[in-house]
C-alpha cells in the first residue's frame, strides 16, 4: 500500500510470527535510528506474550517482511505502533493458548494483559543494539558489503539543478580500477573497484553543465489562530513589548554522510539504505528504475545520523540508478562536502512577536508572525505546513486575544525535515519572549509562566524541573539559570539550563535539567537517552551552528568552517526526570528534549549578564554586542 489512504485491517501474522524454536519475531514498518524503539517494542511484545525478552526479535523497516508504514518521524513511533503491536501480541498469545495457528485479523477488543503482570514495560532496559555499538561491531549502512559489489562516485555540477550536456570521460576511463562511466539524464557517475578510484576518476570527468534560472517560488500566508481585535488590544494596552528573533539555516551534519547499497536487476531490486521512509523510498526507486513496487525490496539499515535527513532518499536513488546502468551491485557513499553542500538543511526562521499586559501583569493580547521555509518533503501543501513549518507556533499559555500567522517564504537552499521541524525555532522565540514579558511585568520568570498555564501536566513538569534544579538560587558571578517548556506532540517537557558567560562573551552550558512526561513510559532509560541527546544536539545549534550560503551555494562545507559541539563542549551533567503518567497514552520522546534548551540557554545568558541574545547562534561576538 502507498499514499495516505486508510490501512487494511491488521492481521496478526503481519505483526507477530512464532518460530519453530519458540522465539517470537515482531514486525514493524518503523525504523530504528537511535530512538530505542527496537528495545521498547521488544519490551512490549515480551510482556504481552509472557515470554523472556531474550526470545523476542524485532524486524524493522524491511519492506519484504513488515506491514506498510508511512514513515518514522515526528516522535510518533511508539504512539502509533505500540497499540497495534500490543493487540497483535495479545491475540497471538490467545491463539497459541487455544492451539490455533497465529493468523487472522486482530480484533479491536482482544483482551490485554493487566499492567500488574508486566515485567519489562516501565523498567529501565539497555538498548538491544548498545553492546554492538560500544564494541564497534555494529554494521551501519556504509559498512555493508555484498557479492560482486563495485563502488561509485557521482560527478557533481557546480550548482544544484544544473543540466548535464556533453560529457568527456576519456581520461577517467583510462584510470586504474575504473569499470564504467554511467549516465542517466543529468546523473553522471563513475563505477570502480574501490571508492578512492571512483572519486579520483569522477574528478577527471569533464561535463558541460547548463545552469537554469531558479524557478519563482511561491509565498504563502497561513492563519493559524486569529481571535480578532488583536491590533486594537495592543494599541489600547498600558504596557506592550515587541521583539524579533532569527535562526540561520543549519545542516543535519550527520557524523557519517549518506550511503546506500543497491542491487538492481532486470526484474527486481534490493536496496540497503539509512531511510526513515522504507515504503516511500521503495515507491520512489520503483519509479526511477522502471519496476513494479512489489519487485523492489528496501531494507532499512542503521544510519550514522538522521532525524529528518533520511526522509529523503538521495544516496539510495542514485545508487539504484547507477546499479541499473552498471549491471552490478553498487555501494555509494557521499563525501563530507557533498553532505554539507547538497543535503537538505533546516530552514532559516525570523519571528516577530508583540504582546500586551494588563495592570496585573496578565497577557491580554499576543501577535506572532513566523517567517520560515518549507520544513518537509510535502513542500508547499497548505494542509501540511501548519503541522511542519508552523509546529509549536501557538503557545500553550492563556494569551487573551491572539493572532498567529505562518509566512512560508522562498529560499534558494534545499530544505526539508529536521529534528522537531519548526518547534525548536518557535519555542526559542516564544519562551525567550515569555522571559522578557516576565521582566516587563516585574514577575519572576517561572511564576509568570505558571500564572498563564492552564494544563496541569505542563504545570507539573515546570514545577518538577524547577525543584530539581533548585530554581531561584544564586549560581555565582557570570553564571545564570534559564527555564523553558512546552508540549510537543502530546509530550510535556520543561528544561533548565545553567550557563557560564566569560568576559569574552563565550557561553558554556554547565548543567541542564529536564522533566518530561510522555504518558505511559515503555523504557525510562530510552526516554533519558533521547532527552539527553536532544539537549546536547540543540545546545550545539544554539551556540555554534550556521550554514552560510550565497544564492543557495553553501560556502562552509567542512568541519573546519562548520563547527559542532564536541566532547569538550558537553555540560558537566544532564539530569532527566522521567515523569511518565501511566494513565495516559504513550507519546514520543525522540524530539521533545531538543525543543526547549535554546530558549533556556538564552534566558540563562540574560540572567548571567543582563544581555538578551535574540539571534542564533549565540557566538561571543553576538553576546558582546
N, C-alpha and C positions, 0 to 999 in steps of 0.2 A: 504494500500500500504506500502511496505517496500523497503529498498535499496536506490540507488542513481539515479534511472531512472527518466524519465520525469513524471511530475504530470499530471493528467487528468484535463480537463478544469474546472475552478471554477464554482460551482453552488451557486446561491445566498442563497439558504436555508441552505447550509453548513456553511455560514458565518453570516447571519442575520436572526433572527426569530422575528416576531411581535406577541406578546402575546395578548390574548383577552382583557386585561385591558389597552392595548396601550403601555406597556413597550416594550423596544427593548432588545433582547439578542444578543450580538455579540460573535462570537466563533473564537478561535484561538488555534492552537496547541502549541504555545509558552507558556512559564512558567514564572510566577512572582516569583522572589526570592529576591526582594529588589530594582530592577532597576526602578520600577514605570511604567512598560508597561501597566498594567491594567488601570491605570489612563489615560495614553496617548492614548490608544485605545478608551477609552470611550469618550475622548475629540473629537477625530477624527470622530467617528460614530455620536455623537450628532450633530456636525456641519454639516456633510454631509446630515443627515436626517432632520435637522432643528427641533430638539427636545431638551428639557432641559436635561442636563447631568444626573440629578437625575432619569431620566426614562431609562437610559442605564445600563444594567447589562452585565458584561464581564465574559465569561466562558473560562478558560484557561486549557489546558493540560489534559482534561478528554477524554480518547480515545473512549468512548462510544458516545461522542457528537461532538467533534471538528474534523476538517479535518486533514488528515495526515500531519505530520511535522517532519523534520529531527532532530530537537532539538534546544535548546536555548543556544547559545554560540557565542563567537567572536564579541559581541556587534552588532549583526545583526538583532535583533528582529524588531526594528522599520523600518530599511531599507528594510527588507524582507516582513513584514506583513502590514505596513501602506498602501502601494499602493493597495494591494488586498482588505483589509477591506474598504478602501475608495471607490473603484469601486463597491464593493458589496452593501455598504450602499447607494451609489448614485442610483444604479439600483433598490434597494428595494424602495427607495423614488419614483422613476419613476413608478414602478408597482403599488404602493399604489395610486398614483395620478390618474392612469388610471383605478382604481378599480379592478385590477387583483391580483391574488394570488402571493405571494412572493416566486417564484420558477423559475428555469430555469438557463441556462448558462449565466454568466455575460459577456456582450460584452466588448471587449477591448476599444471601443470608447464611452462608456457611458458618457454622459455629467456630469461634476463635478461642484459643487458649486464654484463660484468665491471666492477668498480669502476675498473680501470686505464684504462677508456675514458671515464670520466665527465669532463665538462668543467665543469659548473656545480655539481653537488651537493657540498657541503662548502666551496664558495668563497663568501666574503662577497659578497653581491649586494644592491644597493639595492632597496627595495620598489618594485614596479611603480607604485604609486599615489603615491609620495613627491613626484614633481615637481608633480603637480596639487595636492596638499595644500599644499605650500610656496608655490606661486604663487596659492593661493586660488581655483583653478578647479575643485576637486573638488566634485561635487554630492552633498550629504548629503540624507537623506530629506526634511528640512524645506525644501530648496531646490527640490524637484520641482514642476513645473507641467504641467498637461495642458489640452487644449482644453475650453472651456466650464466650467472649474472654479470652484466657489464655496468660500468659507471658512465654517467652523463653529466654534462655541464651545458648550460644554456648561454647562448650569445645574447647579451642584454643590449637593448637600444639605449641611446644617450638620454632619452626622456621616455617616461611611461606612455604607452599608447602609440608609439611611432610604428609606421608600417614598413615591413621589410621589402626591399626591392632586389636589385642584383646582388648575388652572393658570390664572393671569390673565396673558395675554400682550398685552393691548390696547396698552399703552404701547410695548412692544417692536415690535409690528407697524407702528406709526406712525413708527418711527425710520428715518433715511436709510440706504439700502443694504440694508435687510432684505428677504430674499426669501421666507423661510418660517420658521415655528416647527414643529419636528417633535417627535413623542413616540413612543417605543417602550417600553412598560412604564414603568419608572422612569427611563428616559433621556429627558431634556428638553434640546433644543438649539436654537440659533438658526443659521440659514443666511443669509449676507450676501455682498455683493460683495467686501468686504475683511475682513481679520481684525480690525482695530480696531473696525469696525462691528459685527461679530458679538459681540465681547466686551462692547461697551457695551450692546448690546441684551440680551445674556444677563443682565447685571446688573439690567436693568429688568423681567425676567420674575419674577413672584411665584408661588411654588409652596407649597402647604400640604404640608409634609413630616411623615410619621408615623414616629417612631423606634420601634424594637422592642428588647426586651431582648436583650442579647447571648446567643448560644447557649452552653450549657455545653460547655466544651472538655475533651477527654479528656487525661488524663495517662498517659504510657507509661513503663515502666521496661524497658530492653532490656539484658540482659547481653551484653557484647562479648568479655570474657575473664574466666574465673574458674578459677584453678588450685586453689582450695580452701586452707584454712588460712591465709589472709592475715591475718585479725584476730589469730589466735593468734601468728603470726610477729611482728606488730607489737608485741603485748603483751610478748613474751619478749625483744625486742631490747635491746641495750645502748644504742644511740643511735637515736632516732627524730626525725622532723621532720614537721610538718604546716603547711599554708598554704592560703589560698583566694585566688582571682583572679577578677576580674569585668571584663566588657566591655559597654558600653552598646549599644543598637541604633544603627545608623548608616545614613545614606542612601546610595544609589548615587551621588547628586549628579552626574548627567551634566552636562557643560558646556552641551549643548543638550538641552532637555527632549524628551519623547517626541513623535513626529509620525508621520503617515501620510497617504497619498493613496489614496482608494478610489473606484472607478467600478463601481457595482453596477447592472446592468440586469435585465430580466425573466428572461433565460436564461443570464447569465454575469456574472462579476465579475473585476475586475483590481485588485489591492491592492499598493501600494508601501509597504513597511514596514521599519523597522530591527528585524529579528527574528533571533533565534538559532534559531528552530524554524519554518522556512517551511512544512513539511508539517503540523506540529501546528497552526500558525496557519490554514492552509488548511482543515483539518478543523473548527476552531472557527468560522471565518467561514461555512463552508458550512451548519453547523447554525443559526447566528444569522440568516442571510438566507434560509434555506429553499432552497438549491441543492444539487445533487449536487457532491461534491468535485471531480470532473473538470471541472466548469464554473467552478471558482474558480482563478484564477492568482495566486499570491503571488510577487512579485519582491522579493528581499532587497536593499534599498537601504542605502547606507552610513550607519550611525548615528553620532551625535557622542559617544556614551558608552554603555557597556554592561557586559559582564562579569557577566551574570546578570539585569540589569534587563530586557533584551529577550527573556528567556524567556517573559515574559507579554505578551500582545498587546493591551494596554489601548487605546491610541490607534487601532490598526488596526480592532479590532472596533467601537469607537464610530463611526469614520469610515464603516465599511461599513453599519452600521445607518442612519446619517443619510443616506448616499447613496441607499440603497434608498427611504427615505421622501421624499427631496427630488427624486429623479429626475434627478440630475446628479452629476458627479464632485465629490468633497468633499476639501478639504485641512483637516486638523485638527492643530493644534499645541497641546500642553499649555503652560500657563504655568509659571513657576518655582515659584510657590506650590503649584500642583496637583501638581507633581512631588514636592516635599518632603512634602506632606500625604497624598497618595493612593497613591504608588508603593510597592511592597514594599520593606521595609527589611531589612538584615542583622539577624538575631535577636540579642538580648542573650544573654549567657552568664555562668554562675557555675560555677567549677570548684573542687572540694575535693580536695586531694592530701595523701597521707601516705605516708611511706616509712621503711624501717629499713635501717641499715647494720651490717655485722659489724665485727669488730676491725680488719680490713684495709681498711676503707673501701669494701667492695663492697655494692651494693644487694641485700638479701635479701628484701624484701617491698615491694610497691607497691599502693596503693589509690587509685583515681581515680574521682571521680563528676563527670560533666559534666551540668549543668543548662542546657538551652537550648530553643529552639523549633524548629518545622519549618523546614528550610532549603531546601526545593524545592517545585515545583508538585505533586509527588507526595503532598503533605500528610502524613498520618499512616500511610502504608503501612509496616508494620514490616519489610518486606523491603528497603525503600529507605533508611530512616532511618539505619542504621549507616553507609551509604556517603555520606550527606549531612550530617545533623546530627552524626554521630559520626566524621566524617572525621579521620584522624590522631590519634584519641584514644588509640590503642595505641602507645606509644613504640617506636622502633627500637633498643632497648637491651636488654642482658641484665639482667633485673629480679629474678631469683629467682621467688618466688611473686607473682602479680599478679591483681588483680581490677579490671576497668574496666567501669563501668556508665554507660549513657546514660539520662538522665532527660529526656524531652521534655515540656516544660511549656506550659500555655496562655498566650496573650498577647492583649491587645486590639488589638495592632498587626497590620497586614498584613505578613507576612514571606514571603520566597522566596529563590531562589538569589542568591548574592553571590560575588564572586571568591574562589575556594578553598573555598567553602562553610564548614564549621566548622574547616577546617585551621588558618587563621590564629589563631583563638581558642585551639584546643587546643595548638598549638605555643607560643603565648605563655605559657601556664601551664606546660607540660611543660619547656620549655627554661629558663624562669626558675627553676623548681624544681630543675632539674639543677644550676644555678649555686649555689643555696642548699645543696644536698646536698654539692657540692664544698667549700664553706666549712665545713660541719659536719665533713667528713672531713679537713679541713686539706689538701686537694689543690688543685692548680692546675686551674681550670675545664676547660681543653681536655684536660689529661691525665686528669682524672676521666671525661670523656665517652669518650675513646678506650679507657679501661680497660673500658668497658661496651659497646663497639662490636664486633659480630661480622661485619658486612658490609664487605668490603674496599673496595667502591666508595664507601660512606659514609665510611670512614676516609680515603680518598684526597682527597675534596673538603674534609674538615676540615683535613687537613694542608696542602693547597694554599692554601686561603684564609688559613690562619694564616701561612704563609710569605709570601704576597703582602702581607699587612697588617703584617708584622714583629711578629707577636703576642708579647706579653710586654714590649715596650719601654715606657718611660715617655713619656707624652704631654703632660705639663705640668699645672700647677695647675688644678683644676676640669674636667679632661678625663679620659676613661676609654675603654677598649676593652671591647666585649662581643661574645660569639660565640653562634651558634645554628645548628642544622642539622636536616635531616630528609630523608625520602624521600617524595616526593609523586607518587602515580600512576606509580611507576617512575622518576621523575626525582630524581636526587641533588643536593642543594643545601646549601651552608653559607655563612653570611654573617657578616661582622664589621662592627660599627658603631663609629665614633669619635664621641663626643658631647662637647659642652661644656655645663656646667651653671653658669649665672651665679649671683650672690648672691641674685637674686630667685626662683630656682628654675626659671627658663626653660631648657628643654632645646633645644639646637640639634644637629641631625645634621650633623657636619662632613664626614665622609667615610664611604664604605661600600665594602666589598669583597664579591664573591661568587665562588664556584666552583660551577659547575653542570655536571652530566653527564647529558644527555638521550639517551644512546645515539648512534646514527647521526645526525649533525647535517646537515640539508639546507642551512641557511643560517646560519652563525655570526653574521652581523650581526643577523639576526632574533632569535636567541637573546639576544644582548646587549641589543637594544632592549626586548624583553619583560621581561628581568630588571631592567634599569634602571627601566622604567616601574612594575614591581611594587614595587620598593623605594621609589620616590617616593610612590606611592599609599598603601602600607602605612604609611610614615612619617607621612603625613597622618592616617590613622586613629589612629595611636599617640599623636600629640601634640595633636591639635586636635578631632577629630570626636565628636559625641554628638547623637543625635536625642532631643530631650526631648518627652515626651507626657504627657497626663493622660487616663487611661481610653481610650487609643487615639487621642486627638486631638492631632496634632502641634502644638507651640507655637512651634517655631523653623523657619519656612518660608521663609527667605531667606538670602542670603549674609551679611547683616549679623549674623544670630544663629546661623548655622551656618558657622563658618569652616572653610576647607580650606587646605592648603598652597599657596602661590603661588610664583612665581619667586624671590622674596626668601628663601623658606624652603628652597630647593633646596640640597643638600650641595655642597661645593666640588668634589667628584669622586666618581664611582662607577666602580669598576674591576671588570669582569666577566671572569672567566677561563672560557672555554668548554672544558670537558674532555671533549668528546664521545667516546664509545667506539664506534668504527665496527663493532666485532664484536657490538654489542648492538642490538636493535630500537630504532627511533626512539620517543621518548616526548615528552610535551608540555612547553611552556615558558610558556604563557600565564598560569599561576597560581603556579608554584613560587617565583618571585622575591618574591612578596608574602607568603609564609608565615612566614618566619623573622625578618624585620627588627624586628618589635615586641619579641620577646624579646631580640634582640641589643642594641637600644636600652636596654631595661630593665636588662640586665646591665651595659651601659656606664655607665648612671647610677649603679649601685651602685659600680662601680669608681672613678667620679669623685668621689662624695660620700659613699659608705657608707650610702646610703638605698635601701631596696627598695620600689619602687612596684608594687603588685600590681593596681591598678585603673586602667583606661584611661578617658579619655585622660590622659596624663602632664602635667597642667596645672601651672603654677608653684605653685598653691595646694596641690596634692597632693604635690609634691616637697618643699615647705617643711614640710608636716605630717608 
